[in-house]
């Protein structure tokens, strides 16, 4: 069973002050080493620099010798862990925002479906909430990435998307189009 970050940090702190890391074996030793590798990565150290630090620690009786290949594999594992945590954080934030949007929609729904003067503005707010929810979920007619890159043969082809002139010559200029659309243009009307 994998150690949590907090447990790994506690073991690392304890290990750096004593010879406790020398007694670690198996998965615990791998997790201790990966914690040291992660600290090195955060400090922008190279694989060789991290491996050298681990070798020095091993000479002092903490941990074991390892190769640069092992450190490189540990870096991949740490990045995979960070990616998983990042995905979980994004999912949590999206879930929270969906709940907030639901509450806002409930607040404006009765006015939007009513017959008073406020119905038009309330309807616009409800529609904006629906668009935001669709964007969070990647749905809707306008569901496309926030950044669009046109490069290579597609850039040379122009709007049609068909490059009939063959491959681009070496050193040819490439057009990069970045489009950002912020759908808050009507916010001033409601404030």
LUMMARVEX-376450 format. One record per residue: residue in three letters; x, z, y of N, C-alpha, C in turn. Coordinates in steps of 0.001 Angstrom, whole numbers, padded with zeros to 6 digits, always signed. Layout:
BEGIN
AlaXZYXZYXZY;...
***
This chain:
BEGIN
Unk+000843+000000-001185+000000+000000+000000+000885+000000+001245;Unk+000587-000842+002186+001414-000988+003378+001268+000222+004293;Unk+002380+000569+004925+002353+001649+005897+001772+001139+007198;Unk+001079+001998+007929+000579+001605+009235+001741+001581+010209;Unk+001528+000958+011362+002581+000890+012371+003040+002283+012776;Unk+002067+003196+012939+002389+004549+013379+003276+005250+012346;Unk+002932+005106+011067+003731+005726+010015+005121+005102+009965;Unk+005195+003751+010134+006495+003089+010113+007347+003581+011276;Unk+006724+003719+012470+007461+004172+013637+007958+005591+013420;Unk+007115+006465+012845+007514+007840+012558+008680+007859+011587;Unk+008589+007056+010518+009681+007000+009543+010948+006449+010188;Unk+010805+005461+011068+011975+004879+011719+012640+005897+012627;Unk+011838+006604+013408+012407+007618+014296+013104+008704+013494;Unk+012469+009110+012430+013081+010137+011585+014353+009597+010947;Unk+014319+008341+010532+015467+007756+009833+016647+007554+010758;Unk+016406+007240+012008+017528+006997+012907+018220+008285+013309;Unk+017562+009405+013166+018181+010683+013514+018847+011346+012320;Unk+018479+010961+011112+019038+011595+009914+019362+010520+008896;Unk+019767+010934+007719+020049+009998+006642+018822+009735+005787;Unk+017642+009966+006334+016403+009792+005586+016224+008355+005117;Unk+016696+007377+005905+016548+005971+005526+017331+005652+004267;Unk+018381+006429+004004+019170+006196+002799+018368+006533+001548;Unk+017375+007409+001688+016569+007807+000532+015367+006901+000325;Unk+015079+006025+001281+013949+005115+001135+014262+004060+000088;Unk+013239+003701-000682+013420+002680-001716+012206+001770-001755;Unk+012402+000600-002303+011304-000328-002533+010587-000736-001258;Unk+009266-000646-001302+008439-001094-000179+008701-000295+001089;Unk+008945+001001+000946+009215+001821+002128+010495+001371+002823;Unk+011521+001014+002049+012767+000528+002628+012543-000811+003329;Unk+011759-001688+002711+011457-002987+003322+010696-002779+004630;Unk+009729-001884+004621+008953-001637+005835+009807-000982+006907;Unk+010731-000094+006545+011648+000504+007520+012517-000583+008144;Unk+013045-001473+007286+013905-002554+007774+013113-003491+008693;Unk+011874-003803+008312+011054-004696+009145+010741-004053+010495;Unk+010606-002733+010512+010389-002064+011784+011622-002207+012668;Unk+012805-002077+012072+014054-002275+012827+014167-003732+013291;Unk+013768-004662+012443+013793-006086+012793+012826-006345+013952;Unk+011642-005757+013893+010654-005925+014968+011195-005390+016285;Unk+011876-004253+016255+012473-003703+017472+013520-004667+018028;Unk+014298-005260+017149+015284-006249+017586+014630-007483+018178;Unk+013534-007924+017546+012816-009097+018066+012274-008816+019460;Unk+011729-007625+019663+011191-007264+020970+012287-007213+022033;Unk+013509-006948+021607+014650-006915+022522+015312-008294+022650;Unk+014677-009336+022096+015163-010720+022153+016524-010884+021483;Unk+016732-010169+020393+017989-010288+019661+017871-011381+018620;Unk+019005-011994+018305+019044-013069+017310+019062-012470+015904;Unk+018890-013339+014915+018936-012909+013514+020283-012256+013220;Unk+021348-012872+013684+022695-012344+013417+022903-010986+014096;Unk+022400-010832+015320+022549-009554+016012+021804-008448+015267;Unk+020604-008744+014820+019816-007753+014092+020496-007422+012766;Unk+020989-008454+012072+021667-008231+010794+022905-007369+010998;Unk+023636-007585+012079+024825-006786+012382+024443-005327+012614;Unk+023367-005095+013372+022908-003723+013609+022502-003052+012297;Unk+021802-003779+011447+021400-003213+010159+022622-002917+009287;Unk+023643-003771+009356+024873-003544+008594+025578-002282+009085;Unk+025612-002088+010407+026225-000870+010967+025459+000371+010533;Unk+024122+000278+010542+023312+001409+010075+023583+001694+008599;Unk+023737+000643+007810+024013+000816+006381+025361+001505+006172;Unk+026355+001165+007000+027664+001815+006905+027570+003295+007237;Unk+026608+003653+008110+026401+005055+008482+025521+005776+007468;Unk+025081+005056+006451+024272+005680+005408+022780+005529+005601;Unk+022371+004705+006554+020937+004475+006793+020582+003067+006355;Unk+019695+002951+005404+019280+001652+004923+020318+001047+004000;Unk+020172-000247+003758+021089-000959+002871+021518-002251+003543;Unk+022647-002785+003077+023131-004069+003578+022091-005150+003276;Unk+021981-006113+004159+021095-007250+003907+021687-008488+004566;Unk+021249-009639+004115+021772-010907+004626+020968-011379+005828;Unk+021492-012393+006513+020748-012985+007625+019477-013656+007113;Unk+019516-014153+005873+018309-014748+005274+017204-013719+005110;Unk+017589-012508+004700+016607-011431+004564+016018-011073+005919;Unk+016870-010992+006936+016394-010682+008289+015458-011793+008773;Unk+015830-013043+008498+014963-014165+008886+013605-014094+008203;Unk+013594-013755+006926+012328-013609+006207+011520-012439+006756;Unk+012232-011355+007119+011536-010214+007719+010922-010606+009066;Unk+011628-011442+009826+011085-011896+011115+009797-012689+010898;Unk+009787-013533+009877+008569-014293+009556+007431-013343+009198;Unk+007739-012320+008402+006714-011355+007991+006189-010568+009191;Unk+007081-010195+010100+006674-009455+011301+005787-010334+012175;Unk+006176-011603+012346+005348-012517+013145+003973-012716+012507;Unk+003920-012794+011190+002635-012938+010500+001771-011699+010718;Unk+002391-010521+010678+001660-009276+010936+001124-009266+012349;Unk+001965-009652+013311+001538-009696+014704+000409-010703+014895;Unk+000479-011844+014236-000582-012857+014350-001902-012313+013804;Unk-001837-011611+012684-003048-011015+012106-003650-009994+013057;Unk-002800-009156+013634-003282-008144+014575-003869-008792+015818;Unk-003240-009877+016277-003740-010588+017460-005118-011190+017170;Unk-005283-011781+015984-006577-012354+015605-007653-011281+015548;Unk-007301-010113+014994-008259-009019+014921-008645-008547+016318;Unk-007660-008461+017208-007936-008031+018579-008868-009017+019278;Unk-008617-010325+019069-009471-011344+019683-010895-011242+019128;Unk-011021-011075+017821-012349-010941+017208-013093-009737+017771;Unk-012392-008622+017954-013019-007432+018516-013486-007672+019942;Unk-012638-008318+020745-013011-008607+022130-014191-009562+022206;Unk-014197-010583+021372-015316-011531+021354-016596-010808+020945;Unk-016509-009947+019948-017694-009196+019505-018226-008320+020631;Unk-017321-007634+021351-017746-006793+022477-018397-007645+023571;Unk-017788-008781+023887-018340-009647+024922-019703-010200+024508;Unk-019896-010510+023240-021192-010994+022771-022269-009927+022949;Unk-021924-008685+022693-022882-007588+022897-023207-007459+024383;Unk-022185-007539+025231-022421-007461+026681-023321-008603+027148;Unk-023055-009802+026647-023879-010949+027026-025324-010775+026562;Unk-025500-010215+025365-026857-009958+024863-027596-008994+025792;Unk-026906-007954+026243-027523-006977+027140-027857-007608+028493;Unk-026952-008443+029001-027234-009141+030259-028424-010089+030108;Unk-028486-010781+028992-029596-011704+028751-030921-010936+028696;Unk-030924-009782+028031-032139-008952+027986-032569-008558+029401;Unk-031576-008221+030233-031853-007790+031612-032545-008889+032405;Unk-032140-010148+032237-032649-011248+033046-033764-012045+032379;Unk-034020-011846+031106-034966-012687+030373-036382-012634+030951;Unk-036907-011435+031187-038285-011323+031689-038459-012013+033038;Unk-037475-011855+033925-037560-012523+035226-037454-014040+035066;Unk-036591-014487+034153-036398-015929+033950-037645-016586+033382;Unk-038395-015890+032563-039595-016459+031952-040846-016137+032751;Unk-040675-015420+033868-041815-015070+034724-042186-016203+035655;Unk-043153-015928+036536-043639-016958+037450-043285-016667+038897;Unk-042537-015617+039163-042190-015254+040532-041116-016143+041119;Unk-040780-015846+042392-039751-016612+043093-038391-016466+042424;Unk-038164-015326+041792-036865-015054+041174-036661-015810+039866;Unk-037681-016446+039348-037604-017101+038037-036519-018173+038007;Unk-036388-018938+039074-035384-020008+039100-033972-019467+039025;Unk-033656-018487+039876-032315-017903+039876-032055-017152+038570;Unk-033053-016425+038083-032894-015687+036827-032682-016657+035660;Unk-033389-017794+035694-033205-018804+034646-031779-019343+034649;Unk-031234-019571+035847-029856-020040+035951-028893-019012+035379;Unk-029156-017746+035640-028299-016688+035094-028382-016648+033567;Unk-029591-016754+033041-029759-016750+031580-029043-017953+030976;Unk-029164-019109+031599-028494-020306+031090-026968-020141+031149;Unk-026472-019518+032216-025025-019271+032317-024567-018323+031209;Unk-025377-017324+030907-025067-016392+029818-025047-017139+028487;Unk-026013-018023+028282-026062-018807+027043-024845-019732+026923;Unk-024447-020345+028025-023263-021212+028007-022007-020413+027676;Unk-021922-019223+028269-020759-018379+028008-020705-017962+026542;Unk-021854-017611+025978-021908-017224+024566-021514-018408+023681;Unk-022039-019583+024002-021694-020777+023222-020196-021065+023305;Unk-019614-020868+024477-018179-021100+024643-017373-020093+023817;Unk-017797-018836+023821-017097-017822+023026-017144-018147+021539;Unk-018247-018730+021107-018418-019052+019693-017936-020460+019345;Unk-017489-021221+020365-016996-022577+020120-018122-023543+019794;Unk-019295-023303+020351-020465-024143+020067-020850-024943+021303;Unk-021796-025807+021133-022369-026516+022258-021842-027919+022408;Unk-022517-028655+023280-022177-030051+023528-020799-030167+024157;Unk-020489-029271+025077-019221-029348+025796-018136-028499+025152;Unk-018280-028197+023871-017279-027382+023191-016036-028223+022939;Unk-015043-028045+023804-013778-028736+023640-012686-027799+024127;Unk-011482-028032+023708-010401-027142+024105-010237-027101+025612;Unk-009766-025979+026129-009561-025820+027560-008409-026683+028057;Unk-007483-027022+027182-006345-027854+027561-006354-029102+026705;Unk-006277-030237+027364-006250-031501+026653-004944-032189+027012;Unk-004183-032580+026028-002900-033243+026266-002996-034668+025754;Unk-002665-035604+026627-002617-037003+026245-001158-037415+026346;Unk-000583-037841+025241+000839-038181+025266+001114-039348+024340;Unk+002300-039878+024469+002747-040949+023584+001949-042218+023769;Unk+001625-042848+022662+000936-044137+022689-000445-044024+023321;Unk-001100-042871+023144-002434-042695+023731-002358-042729+025256;Unk-001301-042155+025837-001154-042154+027291-000927-043574+027802;Unk-000175-044354+027066+000108-045730+027480-001130-046605+027345;Unk-002006-046261+026423-003187-047081+026160-004229-046950+027251;Unk-004197-045847+027992-005202-045658+029035-006469-045062+028471;Unk-007582-045284+029163-008851-044654+028791-009398-045149+027460;Unk-009117-046362+027098-009686-046910+025871-009137-046278+024609;Unk-007946-045706+024675-007365-045052+023522-006717-045998+022535;Unk-006622-047304+022882-006006-048270+021973-004766-048825+022648;Unk-003633-048635+022004-002379-049134+022532-002092-050469+021865;Unk-002263-051553+022607-002048-052889+022052-000663-053418+022350;Unk+000111-052685+023155+001424-053191+023556+002543-052716+022644;Unk+002232-052010+021565+003266-051546+020636+003803-050188+021028;Unk+004889-049787+020362+005439-048461+020627+006006-048359+022030;Unk+006053-047156+022544+006611-046929+023871+008123-047104+023830;Unk+008688-047699+024861+010149-047838+024895+010802-046469+025109;Unk+012064-046366+024704+012812-045127+024890+012878-044820+026384;Unk+012612-043583+026746+012663-043170+028144+011401-043460+028924;Unk+010358-043954+028252+009108-044245+028948+008475-042958+029453;Unk+007771-043069+030553+007078-041906+031090+005809-041661+030301;Unk+005483-040387+030154+004299-039998+029412+003382-039221+030347;Unk+002133-039567+030320+001140-038903+031157+000580-037705+030396;Unk+000598-036525+031033+000018-035321+030439-001114-034883+031346;Unk-002303-034781+030774-003481-034399+031522-003904-033004+031074;Unk-003956-032064+032032-004425-030717+031746-005690-030517+032553;Unk-006760-030212+031863-008055-030073+032514-008563-028655+032302;Unk-008888-027957+033393-009445-026619+033303-010768-026625+034053;Unk-011820-026215+033390-013135-026198+034011-013617-024765+034047;Unk-013962-024292+035243-014470-022937+035413-015911-023060+035864;Unk-016826-022598+035044-018244-022770+035327-018799-021599+036131;Unk-018107-021256+037229-018600-020190+038090-018973-020732+039462;Unk-019250-021992+039530-019516-022602+040835-020768-022074+041499;Unk-021720-021528+040721-022956-021034+041291-022949-019524+041544;Unk-021825-018861+041344-021797-017409+041483-022144-016962+042903;Unk-021738-017706+043897-022013-017330+045286-023497-017243+045581;Unk-024319-018010+044893-025762-018016+045129-026420-016719+044687;Unk-025826-016042+043694-026490-014886+043117-025963-013564+043673;Unk-024873-013586+044392-024199-012355+044844-024813-011709+045983;
***
